């Protein structure tokens, strides 16, 4: 007997903003393009925040700012070109964001790099590159933000982008899964330390989110297979991930820290 399609097999309409982040100043890394970073920047603007977006791709970052300014003309949209593999540039990102926005209330660490390579065929360079961009860059930005929050003495929130692959196995993804598991551990440990300064640190752990960049680095067959494993029989829309990020950034989650929230409909 064929299982009937879930009522949520068709993505719902995007939930409108409810002012969850009114007056907040938010920094989102790796926000250029069409993925979770851009959706997060858009979502926090919908919720009343001002935002600074960063990315390594200068042209795409400029296009992203233009799109956001066109839609949210009453909000402040700033940008900063940043290579997250550079400690100097990440430190400069946090300093510039504080200067441009006036303060920082929220940092969203979205930068990450994937790929598909079996362990036996993986080079040191492939391993190092994925770990550096996905895990070490999150550490760099978290460290810089915690120093800022400690000196500013007004508290704040950090949300990291992890992945269900930090918990689950998938062929060809050892480097990415190890990096995302590291993001989860970094989230938990840094949250305990950050509590002393009134800073909350949490993470989202998406299973699969639908956006054009993902299709460029993953085969259609694999994407279809992964989507079929979801209870809804589809991938998440990027705004569905971004909405959870906004909730974690807001005062609706003031007692949550060190948590990794799975944004997933995979069957238990």
C-alpha positions in Angstrom: 0.0 0.0 0.0 1.4 3.4 -1.0 1.8 5.8 1.9 -0.3 8.9 1.2 1.6 12.2 0.7 1.9 14.4 3.7 -0.1 17.6 3.7 3.3 19.3 4.0 4.7 17.6 0.9 4.0 20.9 -0.8 5.9 23.7 0.8 3.7 26.2 2.7 3.7 29.9 2.1 6.5 31.7 3.9 5.5 32.8 7.3 5.4 36.6 7.6 7.6 38.5 10.0 6.4 39.1 13.6 9.0 41.6 14.8 11.0 39.0 16.7 14.3 41.0 16.1 13.1 44.6 16.1 16.0 46.8 16.8 18.6 44.0 16.7 21.9 44.3 14.8 22.8 41.0 13.0 25.9 39.7 11.2 25.5 36.8 8.7 28.5 35.2 7.1 28.5 33.6 3.7 25.3 35.3 2.8 25.8 36.0 -0.9 23.9 33.9 -3.4 20.7 31.9 -2.9 21.4 29.6 0.0 20.7 29.5 3.8 22.9 32.6 4.4 20.9 34.8 2.1 17.6 33.5 3.4 18.8 34.2 7.0 19.7 37.7 6.1 16.4 38.2 4.5 14.5 36.7 7.4 16.2 38.8 10.1 15.3 41.9 8.1 11.7 40.6 7.9 11.8 40.3 11.7 12.8 44.0 12.1 16.6 43.7 12.4 19.4 45.6 10.6 22.0 43.4 9.0 25.5 43.2 7.8 26.2 40.4 5.3 29.7 39.1 4.5 31.1 36.8 1.8 34.3 36.1 -0.1 32.6 36.7 -3.5 32.6 40.5 -4.0 30.2 40.6 -7.0 27.7 38.2 -5.5 27.9 40.1 -2.2 27.1 43.4 -4.0 24.1 41.8 -5.8 22.9 40.4 -2.5 23.0 43.8 -0.8 21.1 45.3 -3.8 18.3 42.7 -3.5 17.9 43.1 0.2 17.9 46.9 0.0 15.3 46.8 -2.8 13.0 44.7 -0.6 13.7 46.3 2.7 14.4 49.9 2.0 13.6 51.0 5.5 16.2 48.8 7.1 20.0 49.1 7.2 21.9 46.6 5.0 25.7 46.7 5.2 28.3 44.5 3.8 31.9 43.4 4.3 34.1 41.3 2.0 35.6 38.5 4.1 37.7 35.4 3.6 36.8 33.3 6.6 40.0 31.3 6.3 41.9 34.4 7.5 41.9 35.3 11.1 42.8 38.9 10.3 39.8 39.3 8.0 37.4 37.6 10.4 38.6 39.9 13.2 38.1 42.9 10.8 34.6 41.7 10.0 33.5 41.9 13.6 35.1 45.3 14.1 33.6 46.7 10.9 30.2 45.3 11.7 30.2 46.9 15.1 31.2 50.2 13.5 28.8 50.1 10.6 25.8 48.9 12.6 26.6 50.7 15.8 26.7 47.4 17.8 26.3 43.7 17.3 23.5 41.7 18.9 23.6 38.5 16.8 26.2 36.6 14.8 25.1 33.8 12.4 28.0 31.6 11.4 26.9 30.2 8.1 30.1 29.7 6.2 30.8 26.1 5.2 32.3 24.0 2.4 31.3 20.5 1.3 32.3 18.0 -1.4 32.0 14.3 -2.1 35.1 12.2 -1.8 35.7 8.7 -0.3 38.1 8.6 2.6 40.5 6.3 0.7 40.8 8.9 -2.2 40.8 12.0 -0.1 43.9 14.2 -0.1 45.2 16.1 2.9 44.4 19.3 1.1 40.7 18.3 0.6 40.4 17.4 4.2 42.1 20.5 5.5 40.1 22.8 3.2 36.7 21.5 4.3 37.7 21.5 8.0 39.1 25.0 7.7 36.2 26.7 6.0 33.5 24.7 7.9 34.8 24.3 11.4 37.8 26.6 12.0 36.1 29.6 10.4 33.2 29.1 12.9 35.8 29.1 15.7 37.5 32.2 14.3 34.2 34.2 14.1 33.0 32.9 17.4 36.2 33.9 19.1 36.1 37.4 17.6 32.4 37.9 18.5 32.9 36.7 22.1 35.7 39.2 22.6 33.5 41.9 21.3 30.5 40.8 23.5 32.8 40.6 26.5 34.1 44.1 26.0 30.7 45.6 25.0 29.0 44.0 28.1 25.5 43.9 26.6 25.1 40.2 25.9 24.3 38.7 22.6 23.6 35.5 20.6 25.5 33.3 18.2 23.9 30.8 15.9 26.0 28.3 14.1 25.0 26.3 11.0 25.7 22.6 11.6 24.2 19.6 9.7 22.5 16.3 10.5 25.6 14.8 9.1 27.2 15.7 12.4 25.2 12.8 13.7 24.6 10.6 10.7 26.8 8.8 8.2 26.8 9.4 4.5 29.2 8.0 1.9 31.8 10.5 0.6 31.1 13.0 3.4 33.7 12.1 6.1 35.4 15.5 6.0 32.2 17.5 6.0 30.5 15.3 8.6 33.6 15.6 10.9 33.6 19.4 10.5 29.9 19.7 11.3 30.3 17.4 14.3 33.0 19.7 15.4 30.7 22.7 15.0 28.2 21.0 17.3 30.9 20.4 19.9 32.2 23.9 19.6 28.7 25.2 20.1 28.2 23.3 23.3 31.6 24.0 24.8 31.7 27.7 23.9 28.2 28.2 25.2 29.2 27.2 28.7 32.0 29.8 28.7 29.9 32.5 27.0 27.2 32.3 29.6 29.4 34.3 31.9 29.0 37.2 29.6 25.3 36.8 28.9 25.9 35.4 25.5 23.8 32.4 24.1 25.3 30.1 21.5 23.2 27.6 19.7 23.2 25.8 16.3 20.7 24.7 13.7 21.3 21.3 12.1 19.5 21.1 8.7 19.0 17.8 6.9 18.5 19.1 3.3 17.6 22.5 2.1 16.6 23.3 -1.5 18.7 26.0 -3.3 20.5 26.2 -6.6 24.0 26.1 -5.2 23.4 22.7 -3.7 22.4 21.3 -7.1 25.8 22.4 -8.5 27.8 20.3 -6.0 25.4 17.3 -5.6 23.8 15.0 -8.2 20.1 15.2 -8.8 19.8 11.5 -8.1 21.3 12.0 -4.6 19.2 15.0 -3.9 16.1 13.1 -4.9 17.1 10.2 -2.7 17.8 12.4 0.3 14.5 14.2 -0.1 12.6 10.9 -0.3 13.9 10.0 3.2 12.2 13.0 4.7 8.8 12.5 6.4 7.4 15.2 4.1 9.0 13.7 1.0 10.7 16.9 0.1 13.7 19.1 0.9 13.3 22.1 3.2 12.9 25.5 1.7 15.8 27.8 2.8 13.3 30.1 4.5 12.2 27.2 6.7 15.8 26.9 8.0 16.2 30.7 8.4 13.0 31.0 10.4 14.5 28.7 13.1 17.7 30.7 13.1 15.6 33.8 13.7 13.8 32.1 16.6 17.1 31.2 18.2 18.4 34.8 17.7 15.3 36.2 19.4 14.1 36.6 23.0 11.8 33.6 22.4 14.8 31.4 23.2 16.4 33.1 26.2 16.9 29.9 28.2 18.4 28.0 25.3 22.2 27.8 25.0 24.5 25.0 23.9 21.7 23.4 22.0 21.8 21.9 18.5 18.3 22.1 16.9 17.6 19.6 14.1 15.6 21.3 11.3 14.6 18.1 9.7 11.6 15.9 8.9 13.6 12.7 8.7 11.8 9.7 10.2 13.1 8.5 13.5 
